[in-house]
Amino acid sequence: MARAITVKVATTKVINALEAKLAQIKIDYANQETNEAKHQEAYKVWQDSLKDFAVANVAKAINVRTSHRSWNNTLNIDFDVNTAGVDFPAEPVRDFNQMAVYEYKNATDEITNALNILRMTDEEVVNASTMKSIAQYL
């Protein structure tokens, strides 16, 4: 069973954390296309290494399946290769978060609204209900 945590956080610390998070979200969103292009390039290299691996190990193929499509003159050949003990190419992993336009707009609007309200308060600490609503951004 989860228990509630009761702490009092200084308003200035919360404002600073939200400002830093907003700046980071803007930077990440601006760099998203560049990061995705790098990932796609690494993914193509990985696909090429998979092709090379498959061709090099076709003699070890088991469970071969074929499918001929006469309507577009293509032949699909599937086969399984046991990769135990083999240096198999690792798939590249995205090391960044992709953010859709609506997610970016919602997050920046929410953080900006929270910052505007926190900057207007005379309270020295942020109450628990406010922290609960902004905690997802910290």
Phi and psi in degrees as GROMACS dihedral restraints (atoms count N, CA, C in turn):
[ dihedral_restraints ]
;  ai    aj    ak    al  type     phi  dphi    fc
    3     4     5     6     1   -78.3    20    10
    4     5     6     7     1   140.4    20    10
    6     7     8     9     1  -110.7    20    10
    7     8     9    10     1   148.6    20    10
    9    10    11    12     1   -74.2    20    10
   10    11    12    13     1   143.1    20    10
   12    13    14    15     1  -106.2    20    10
   13    14    15    16     1   127.4    20    10
   15    16    17    18     1  -114.3    20    10
   16    17    18    19     1   110.5    20    10
   18    19    20    21     1  -137.8    20    10
   19    20    21    22     1   158.5    20    10
   21    22    23    24     1  -117.6    20    10
   22    23    24    25     1   122.3    20    10
   24    25    26    27     1  -111.7    20    10
   25    26    27    28     1   137.5    20    10
   27    28    29    30     1   -63.6    20    10
   28    29    30    31     1   138.2    20    10
   30    31    32    33     1   -59.5    20    10
   31    32    33    34     1   -39.5    20    10
   33    34    35    36     1   -64.4    20    10
   34    35    36    37     1   -36.5    20    10
   36    37    38    39     1   -66.4    20    10
   37    38    39    40     1   -39.9    20    10
   39    40    41    42     1   -66.7    20    10
   40    41    42    43     1   -42.9    20    10
   42    43    44    45     1   -60.8    20    10
   43    44    45    46     1   -45.8    20    10
   45    46    47    48     1   -62.4    20    10
   46    47    48    49     1   -40.8    20    10
   48    49    50    51     1   -66.5    20    10
   49    50    51    52     1   -41.6    20    10
   51    52    53    54     1   -67.2    20    10
   52    53    54    55     1   -39.4    20    10
   54    55    56    57     1   -62.7    20    10
   55    56    57    58     1   -42.1    20    10
   57    58    59    60     1   -64.9    20    10
   58    59    60    61     1   -42.3    20    10
   60    61    62    63     1   -65.2    20    10
   61    62    63    64     1   -41.9    20    10
   63    64    65    66     1   -61.7    20    10
   64    65    66    67     1   -43.6    20    10
   66    67    68    69     1   -62.9    20    10
   67    68    69    70     1   -41.4    20    10
   69    70    71    72     1   -65.7    20    10
   70    71    72    73     1   -40.6    20    10
   72    73    74    75     1   -62.4    20    10
   73    74    75    76     1   -42.4    20    10
   75    76    77    78     1   -64.9    20    10
   76    77    78    79     1   -41.2    20    10
   78    79    80    81     1   -65.3    20    10
   79    80    81    82     1   -46.3    20    10
   81    82    83    84     1   -61.4    20    10
   82    83    84    85     1   -41.1    20    10
   84    85    86    87     1   -67.9    20    10
   85    86    87    88     1   -38.7    20    10
   87    88    89    90     1   -66.4    20    10
   88    89    90    91     1   -33.1    20    10
   90    91    92    93     1   -91.2    20    10
   91    92    93    94     1     1.4    20    10
   93    94    95    96     1   -60.3    20    10
   94    95    96    97     1   -44.2    20    10
   96    97    98    99     1   -65.2    20    10
   97    98    99   100     1   -42.0    20    10
   99   100   101   102     1   -63.3    20    10
  100   101   102   103     1   -45.3    20    10
  102   103   104   105     1   -63.6    20    10
  103   104   105   106     1   -39.7    20    10
  105   106   107   108     1   -67.0    20    10
  106   107   108   109     1   -39.1    20    10
  108   109   110   111     1   -62.9    20    10
  109   110   111   112     1   -41.5    20    10
  111   112   113   114     1   -63.7    20    10
  112   113   114   115     1   -41.0    20    10
  114   115   116   117     1   -64.9    20    10
  115   116   117   118     1   -43.1    20    10
  117   118   119   120     1   -63.6    20    10
  118   119   120   121     1   -37.0    20    10
  120   121   122   123     1   -64.7    20    10
  121   122   123   124     1   -44.4    20    10
  123   124   125   126     1   -65.3    20    10
  124   125   126   127     1   -34.7    20    10
  126   127   128   129     1   -67.1    20    10
  127   128   129   130     1   -38.9    20    10
  129   130   131   132     1   -65.5    20    10
  130   131   132   133     1   -40.1    20    10
  132   133   134   135     1   -61.9    20    10
  133   134   135   136     1   -41.7    20    10
  135   136   137   138     1   -63.5    20    10
  136   137   138   139     1   -42.8    20    10
  138   139   140   141     1   -60.8    20    10
  139   140   141   142     1   -41.0    20    10
  141   142   143   144     1   -63.7    20    10
  142   143   144   145     1   -38.8    20    10
  144   145   146   147     1   -68.0    20    10
  145   146   147   148     1   -31.9    20    10
  147   148   149   150     1   -66.0    20    10
  148   149   150   151     1   -41.1    20    10
  150   151   152   153     1   -61.5    20    10
  151   152   153   154     1   -45.9    20    10
  153   154   155   156     1   -60.3    20    10
  154   155   156   157     1   -42.0    20    10
  156   157   158   159     1   -62.5    20    10
  157   158   159   160     1   -44.3    20    10
  159   160   161   162     1   -64.0    20    10
  160   161   162   163     1   -43.9    20    10
  162   163   164   165     1   -65.6    20    10
  163   164   165   166     1   -40.9    20    10
  165   166   167   168     1   -67.6    20    10
  166   167   168   169     1   -25.7    20    10
  168   169   170   171     1  -113.1    20    10
  169   170   171   172     1    17.2    20    10
  171   172   173   174     1   -64.0    20    10
  172   173   174   175     1   -27.3    20    10
  174   175   176   177     1   -67.7    20    10
  175   176   177   178     1   -22.6    20    10
  177   178   179   180     1   -92.2    20    10
  178   179   180   181     1     9.3    20    10
  180   181   182   183     1   -64.0    20    10
  181   182   183   184     1   137.6    20    10
  183   184   185   186     1  -129.8    20    10
  184   185   186   187     1   158.2    20    10
  186   187   188   189     1    55.9    20    10
  187   188   189   190     1    57.3    20    10
  189   190   191   192     1   -78.2    20    10
  190   191   192   193     1   132.1    20    10
  192   193   194   195     1  -128.0    20    10
  193   194   195   196     1   138.2    20    10
  195   196   197   198     1  -128.2    20    10
  196   197   198   199     1   153.8    20    10
  198   199   200   201     1  -148.3    20    10
  199   200   201   202     1   116.2    20    10
  201   202   203   204     1  -100.4    20    10
  202   203   204   205     1   128.9    20    10
  204   205   206   207     1  -110.8    20    10
  205   206   207   208     1   104.4    20    10
  207   208   209   210     1   -73.4    20    10
  208   209   210   211     1   -24.3    20    10
  210   211   212   213     1   -68.2    20    10
  211   212   213   214     1   -25.9    20    10
  213   214   215   216     1  -128.9    20    10
  214   215   216   217     1    15.1    20    10
  216   217   218   219     1    52.2    20    10
  217   218   219   220     1    51.8    20    10
  219   220   221   222     1  -122.7    20    10
  220   221   222   223     1   150.8    20    10
  222   223   224   225     1  -124.4    20    10
  223   224   225   226     1   124.9    20    10
  225   226   227   228     1  -105.5    20    10
  226   227   228   229     1   125.6    20    10
  228   229   230   231     1  -120.4    20    10
  229   230   231   232     1   119.3    20    10
  231   232   233   234     1  -113.0    20    10
  232   233   234   235     1   142.4    20    10
  234   235   236   237     1  -153.4    20    10
  235   236   237   238     1   159.5    20    10
  237   238   239   240     1  -105.8    20    10
  238   239   240   241     1   142.7    20    10
  240   241   242   243     1  -130.0    20    10
  241   242   243   244     1   129.8    20    10
  243   244   245   246     1   -73.0    20    10
  244   245   246   247     1   121.6    20    10
  246   247   248   249     1  -102.0    20    10
  247   248   249   250     1    11.0    20    10
  249   250   251   252     1   -63.3    20    10
  250   251   252   253     1   127.1    20    10
  252   253   254   255     1    75.7    20    10
  253   254   255   256     1     9.2    20    10
  255   256   257   258     1  -109.3    20    10
  256   257   258   259     1   141.6    20    10
  258   259   260   261     1   -75.8    20    10
  259   260   261   262     1    91.1    20    10
  261   262   263   264     1   -87.9    20    10
  262   263   264   265     1   135.5    20    10
  264   265   266   267     1   -62.0    20    10
  265   266   267   268     1   132.8    20    10
  267   268   269   270     1   -86.3    20    10
  268   269   270   271     1   137.2    20    10
  270   271   272   273     1   -72.1    20    10
  271   272   273   274     1   135.5    20    10
  273   274   275   276     1   -67.7    20    10
  274   275   276   277     1   143.6    20    10
  276   277   278   279     1  -114.3    20    10
  277   278   279   280     1   138.9    20    10
  279   280   281   282     1   -67.9    20    10
  280   281   282   283     1   127.1    20    10
  282   283   284   285     1  -104.4    20    10
  283   284   285   286     1    27.0    20    10
  285   286   287   288     1  -145.4    20    10
  286   287   288   289     1   159.2    20    10
  288   289   290   291     1   -94.5    20    10
  289   290   291   292     1   134.9    20    10
  291   292   293   294     1   -90.1    20    10
  292   293   294   295     1   135.8    20    10
  294   295   296   297     1  -128.4    20    10
  295   296   297   298     1   122.9    20    10
  297   298   299   300     1   -72.3    20    10
  298   299   300   301     1   162.5    20    10
  300   301   302   303     1   -57.9    20    10
  301   302   303   304     1   -44.7    20    10
  303   304   305   306     1   -66.0    20    10
  304   305   306   307     1   -34.9    20    10
  306   307   308   309     1   -66.6    20    10
  307   308   309   310     1   -42.8    20    10
  309   310   311   312     1   -61.6    20    10
  310   311   312   313     1   -47.4    20    10
  312   313   314   315     1   -63.4    20    10
  313   314   315   316     1   -44.9    20    10
  315   316   317   318     1   -62.0    20    10
  316   317   318   319     1   -46.0    20    10
  318   319   320   321     1   -64.3    20    10
  319   320   321   322     1   -47.1    20    10
  321   322   323   324     1   -66.1    20    10
  322   323   324   325     1   -37.8    20    10
  324   325   326   327     1   -65.2    20    10
  325   326   327   328     1   -44.6    20    10
  327   328   329   330     1   -62.4    20    10
  328   329   330   331     1   -45.8    20    10
  330   331   332   333     1   -66.6    20    10
  331   332   333   334     1   -42.3    20    10
  333   334   335   336     1   -62.2    20    10
  334   335   336   337     1   -42.8    20    10
  336   337   338   339     1   -63.1    20    10
  337   338   339   340     1   -43.2    20    10
  339   340   341   342     1   -62.9    20    10
  340   341   342   343     1   -41.9    20    10
  342   343   344   345     1   -63.0    20    10
  343   344   345   346     1   -43.0    20    10
  345   346   347   348     1   -60.9    20    10
  346   347   348   349     1   -42.8    20    10
  348   349   350   351     1   -69.0    20    10
  349   350   351   352     1   -43.7    20    10
  351   352   353   354     1   -65.7    20    10
  352   353   354   355     1   -32.7    20    10
  354   355   356   357     1   -70.7    20    10
  355   356   357   358     1   -23.1    20    10
  357   358   359   360     1   -87.9    20    10
  358   359   360   361     1   -14.5    20    10
  360   361   362   363     1   -79.5    20    10
  361   362   363   364     1   151.8    20    10
  363   364   365   366     1   -99.0    20    10
  364   365   366   367     1    -3.1    20    10
  366   367   368   369     1   -69.2    20    10
  367   368   369   370     1   141.9    20    10
  369   370   371   372     1   -83.1    20    10
  370   371   372   373     1   -23.6    20    10
  372   373   374   375     1  -126.8    20    10
  373   374   375   376     1   156.4    20    10
  375   376   377   378     1   -95.0    20    10
  376   377   378   379     1   132.1    20    10
  378   379   380   381     1   -76.3    20    10
  379   380   381   382     1   168.5    20    10
  381   382   383   384     1   -65.0    20    10
  382   383   384   385     1   -38.1    20    10
  384   385   386   387     1   -67.6    20    10
  385   386   387   388     1   -36.8    20    10
  387   388   389   390     1   -67.3    20    10
  388   389   390   391     1   -42.6    20    10
  390   391   392   393     1   -62.3    20    10
  391   392   393   394     1   -37.7    20    10
  393   394   395   396     1   -63.1    20    10
  394   395   396   397     1   -38.5    20    10
  396   397   398   399     1   -78.0    20    10
  397   398   399   400     1   -21.5    20    10
  399   400   401   402     1  -108.1    20    10
  400   401   402   403     1    -4.3    20    10
  402   403   404   405     1   -60.2    20    10
  403   404   405   406     1   -29.9    20    10
  405   406   407   408     1   -64.5    20    10
  406   407   408   409     1   -20.2    20    10
  408   409   410   411     1   -96.0    20    10
  409   410   411   412     1   -11.4    20    10
